[in-house]
């Protein structure tokens, strides 16, 4: 789903922050998630969210959007 969203942005020339990945790096969302979980993972943020969701007994897509909302809320707060 995110790959399709990113591809559509590129096709339509939309410049927008895309924190999920960049070539060669995990991206700001992954860095935020690693800090939140207190660990890093070589399997990637999506797989880690699936593991966390399974452990919590919730749907992975629900956990993703919950984490995404928290990430965006933290990013919108002024630093300091």
N, C-alpha and C positions, 0 to 999 in steps of 0.2 A: 504494500500500500504506500509506504513512504518513498520507495523507488519511483513509483508512478507519479506521485506528487512532485518529486524533484525533477523528473523528466518533463512534466507538464510546465513547470516553472521555466526550465531551460528553453523549451520549444517556444514559449510565449515571451521570452526575454525578460522575465520577471526577476529582479534582483531582490532577494529576501534572505535574511539570515536563516541558515539551515543547520541547526546544531547537532544533527545526528551523526554525520560523518563527512569527512573530506578525504580526498585521495591521500593515503599514507598516514592518516591520523584518525583516532576514534571520534573526536569532536567534543564540544563542550558538554553536551548532554551526558555522554559516557563518563567524562571526568566528574561531573556533578554526582552521577549515580555511584561511582566508585567511592567517593567521599561519604555519601549517605550510607552505603552498605558497609563501609569500613574495610573494604578489600578491593582488589583489582581482579580482572578475569580475562583470560585469553580467548574465551568463547564469545565475547561480545555482550553488549548491553541487552539485546533482545532475548538472548538465551538466559541471561541472568534474571531478567524479569519473569520469564517463564518458570524458572526454578523457584523464585520467590513466591510467585502466585500459587504454584503447586503446594509449597510448604504452608502457605496461608489459607489454602482452600478457596481461592477466588479465581475468577477468569483472568488470564494473562492480559487480555485487551482492557479489562477494567482497571487492573493495576497499572498498566502503561499510561492510561489517560489520567489516573490519579497522580502518578509521578510527574507526568508532563505538566499538569496544572500546578503542582508544587514548584517545579523547575521554573516555569514562567513567572509565577508569583514572586519567587526569590529574585529572579533576574530583573523584575520591574521595580524592585525596591532600590532607592538611592543608596549608594555605598557610603559607609562611614558610620 
